[in-house]
Amino acid sequence: MTEKRVLIEPIDPRKSKPGGVDTCIRGLLKYAPANVDLAVVGVDAVGDAVLGEWRSETIDGREVRFLPVYRADNTVIRPRVPHIAQLVWGVWRYRKKIVCDTVQTHRVTTGFAVRKFFRAKNHVQFIHNDGDDSIKLGNESYFKKFTGLFRFLEKRAVRECSDVVIFNAAAADRLSKWGGNVRFSPTWYDDEYFYPADAPEASERRALLWVGRFEETKDPGLAIRALSELGPEYSLTMLGGGSLLEPTKLLAEEVGVARRVNVVGPVEKRSVSDYLRSHSALLMTSHHEGFPRAVVEALACGLPVVTTAGGEPNGLVEEGRNGARIAARTPEAAADAVRRVDGVTSRAAVDSVVDLKATLLVPFVLDKDASRVGAAS
């Protein structure tokens, strides 16, 4: 029997946006098993859809039903009226159009609100980061001053949802004390696009790649300062957008490495794989992450990963096996870690994520009775 599941999130299947949540959802839509009919309730980010009317869209050759319930530019992180508020109001307004067996949400705020509208439905909650880290180490959370409220929302999600999928091992351990319906899942990669180069050219150049939002949480400045500690054979390409993009360029000028830094800005998700295959290592400098997709995709493309503790908190990157771990948040320690990955082979990097293909993981992450998710970690 086919399960009719509706995913409620501020996304538009027709227009991708940077970020792991959007990429995660597109992977779920693309690789959902035949027994799960996964539809989307979201935002009209293009500006031409009829609100409250179901339509059919195509993602990577797969037809997806889509119900836009509000209109906005969902790439704006902090609009005057928060996306969640607009989404929840739209869901309430068009709730009679949403007929399903299961509701799925990807933020505890959204989940808490829409559960009130669909009390008779199963509810699946996805959680992408450790809320503790987001509040303590991040600068973008609305809950930095309302920690107690966030704890309340997390607890209600665990106690009221039929299934809670968490992409962070520490968060899964912490939240599992409130219920046995919590599952940890690693992040997957789409092997249609992320695979190693056929024959990497031998070169004495060391081309580092940095992928992320140019915000304090991702700490692009640490990447620039690390490059200043490395020799002239090292270069750095940076992909992404954000409020610190221009200040990062100025910092590169200030520390004298501007000629070795290429700040590209935002790129389409599929283009990231081409950048990965043309570089020698990924540099991850975040203060905190859930289970970062950039790390998994880099390894799948054969790149060793140099990461801070918060940049890859789940133990996927192992010193000397598929990358190096930065001992302290200093330019010197980051540069030292970069030098240590020279001996890591492309094959070792790829082998470390062979179990994390979307084709293997997505069918199981959508099935709470499966055991494969735990085994793939």
N, C-alpha and C positions, 0 to 999 in steps of 0.2 A: 504494500500500500504506500502511495506517495504522500509524504508529509508536506503540507503547505506551510511554509515558513516565510515570515515577513521581517526583513532587516530594516531597522529604523535608525537613520544616521544622516547628518548633514552632508551627503555626497550627491553628486550628479553623475550617473554612469557615462554620460556623454563627454564629460570634462574632468580629466584627472587632476589631482592637486598633490603637491609634495607632501610626504609624510607616510609613516608606517601604517596608520589606520586605514587610509585610503587604499594603499597597496594590498593590505591584508584582505579587505573586503573584495577587491577585484579578483584576488586569488580564490576566495571562497565562491564567488559567482562563477568563475571560469571552470573550477574543478569540482563543484558540488556533485555528489553522486546522483544517479538517475532517480533515486527514491526520495530526493529532497528537492522540492520546487521552491527555490529561493528567490523571492522578489524584494524590491527595494522601495522604501518610502523615504523620500529625501527632499533635496533642494533643486529648484530650477536655477542653475548657475549660468545658463546660456541666455535665458531671457525670452524664450519663444514657446515655452510649453504652456498648456492649459492647466492651471492648478486644480487639483482634485479630480483629474481624469487619468485613468490608467493608460499607459502607452507601452509599446514594445521597443526595446533598444538592443543593440548587439555589442557584446564585449568579447573580443578575440574569437569571433565566429559563433558565440553562444547567445541565444536569445534570452533576454531578461525583461521581466515585467517591472515597470517603474511608475511610481505615483509621486509626482512633485506636489508638495503641500505648502511651500513658501518660495519666494524668489529673492536671491541675494548672491553676492560674490562670496563664495565660501572659502576663498583663499585669504580673506581678511581675518586675521586671528581674533581680533577684539573689535567687532563692530559695535555701533552705539547700542543696538539691541542684540544681545548675545544670540548666537546661532541656536543654542539649545532652547532658548525661550521661544524663538520663532518656529522651530521645529515642533516643539510640544504643542503650541497653539494650533499649528497646522494639522497635526495628528488629531487633536480634539475636534477641530472643525470638520475634518473629513473622515472621522472614525468609522462611520457607517459604510465607507467604501473599502475598509480593510477587513477582509474575511480570511482567516487563517487558522491553522492548528497551533502554531508556535510564533511567538514574538522574540526577536533577537535584537539586543542593543549593545553598543560598544563604549558607552560611558555610563557610570553609575548614576549620574544626574538624570540623564535621559531615561534610564531604566526605571528609576524610582517614580518618575512622573507618569510614564505611559503604562506602567503596571496598573495604575488606577483606572485606566480606560479599558483594559482587557483582562479583567479579573478571572475569567473562565479559561484563559489561555495558558499554555506552558510558556515560561519565559526563560530564555537563555541569555546570560550576561557575559560578555567578553570584557576582560580587563587587560590593558596593554602595558601598564607600568605599575611599579610599586608605589602606591599612594604615599607611603612614608618618605620615599626619596623625592617624589615630586614636590612635597610640601617643604621638606628640610633643605634640599639641595637645589631645587629649581627656582625659577623666578616668574613662571608663567601661570601657576595654579591660582585659581580664584579662592582656594581654600587655605592659603597660607595663614590667614587670620581667623579661620573657622575650622580648626582641626577637628574639634568635637563633632561638628556637622558631617564632615567627611567620614569619620569613623562610623557614625550612625548610618550613612548611606551605604557604606561597604557592608556593614553587618546586615542591613535589611536585604541587600542584594543576595548575600549568601543564604539567608534564612527564607527568602521568598521565591527564589528562582529554582527551577528544576535542574539547571546545569550552569556552572560558573567556570569559564575557561580563562586561565591567566597565563600571560606570556612573560612571567618572571618567577623564578623558582622561590626566591625569598618571600615574595608576596603570597604565593600559593601556600607556602608553609604557614605563614601568619594567619591567613584567612581561613584555612582549613580547620582551625580550632572552633569555628562557629558552625561548621556543618560538613557532612561527608560528600557534598555534591561539588566540591572544588577540584578542578583538574589543572595541572600544569601542562602547557604545550610549548615546545620550541617553535621558533619562527621557521617558515619554509621559504624556498626560493623557486621561481618558475624556470625550470630547466629548458624551456623553449627559448629563453633569451639569455640566461646566465650559465655560461659554460666556458671552459678555458680556451685560450688561443691555440691554434693547431701546433704552431712551433714558435714559441717566443724567441725573438732575436737576442743573441748574446750581446750584452752591452755593459760598459762600465758605468753608464749613467744610472742613477737611482731615482726613479720617478715615483714620488709619493702622491696618493690621492686622498682627499678629505671630502666626505659627503655628509651634509646635514644642514640644519637651519643656522643662519648666522645670528645666534642669540647666546646670551650668557651661559645658559644651560649646556650648550654644545662646546663652548670655549674655543672658538676658532683662533683666539690670540695665542693659546698654548701651542698650536700647530705652527704658527708663524715664528714664535720664539724658539721652538725646537729646531726649525730649519736654520735659524741663525747660528746654532751650535754645530751644524753639520757642514761638511766641505762643499766646494763648488760643484761637485758631481751630483749633488742632490737637488731635485726640484720639487715643487709642490703645486698640484692643481686642486682647486677648491670648487665644489659644486653645491649650489643651494642659494636660497635667498633669505632675507631677514634684515632686521634693523641694524645689525653690526657689519653689514657687507662693506659699506664705504669706510667705516673706521678700521676694518681689517686691512683694506688696501693701504690706508694711511700708516698703519702699524708696520706693514712690510717695507714701506719707504723709510720709516723711522729707524728700523733696525738693520737696514741695508741689504734686504733680500728681495726687493721688488722685482728685479730682473729674473729671479728664479721662481717667482710666484705667478700663477695664472688663475685669477679669480673669474671663473666662467659665469657664475650666477645660476639661476634655475635652469634645469634641462628636463626634457621628457624622460619618464621612467625607463623606457626601453633604451634610450641613449646612454644611460648610466652603464649598461653592460659593455658598450663599446669603449667607454673611458676606462673601465676596470681592466679590460683585456690589453689596453695599451700602457698600463702602468705596472710598477713592480711591487707595490705594497699599499695597503690601506692604513691610514693613520686615524684612529678614533680617540678623540680627546674629551668626550662628554663627561659631565659631572655625574649623570645618571641616565640609564636607559632601561627599557623593559627586556626585550630580547631583540636587539637591534638587527633589522633586516639588512642594513648595509654591510654588516659583518658577515652574515650568512652568504649574501650574494657575492661579496669579494672572495671568500673562500671557494665558492662554487666556480668562480672564474680563475682560480689558481693563484690568487694573491695571498701571501701571508698577511696577518693583521697585527698591527701594533696598537695596543689599547690601554687606556687607563682602567682601573678597577671598576669604576662606574660605567665606563663605556661598554663593557661586556661583563655583566655580573653573574652569568650563569655557568661559567667554567668551560665554555666551548673552546675558547682560545687557550691553548696550552703552550707554555714556554718551550721553545725549541721544536715543538711538533708541527704547529701550524701558524706560529706567530710569536709575539713577545708581549709581556705585560709590563707596563710602566710602573716603576717602584714608587715614585712620588710625583706630585703634580708640579714638577719643575721642568724648565726647558732642557736642563742637562740630563735629567733622568729619561725624558722622552727621546732625546737624541740618542742616548745610549741604547735604548730599546730598539730604535730604528736600525742601528748598526747590527744588532744581534739577529736580525731575521735574514741576513744574507745567505745563510746556509739552508733555509727552509725551501723545499722544492714545491713546484706547482702541483705535482701529484699528491704530495702529503696534504696540501691545503684542500684539494678537491675531495680526497678520501675522507677527510674529517667531517664532511657534510653530506656524504652519499645517502644517508637516511633521511635527509631533510628536504627532499624534493616535494613540490606541491602535489604532484600526482599521488604520492604516498601518504602525505599528512592530512590534506584537506578532507578526504572522505571520513577520516577518523576524528578530526577535531569537530566535525558536525554530528558525531554520534557519541553520546555520553556513555554508551555501553561498550565501546571499543577499548582495547587495551594497548593499541599501537602507539598512542600519543606518549604514554609514559616510557615505552620502550625506545622511542626515537630520541630521547634526550641524551 
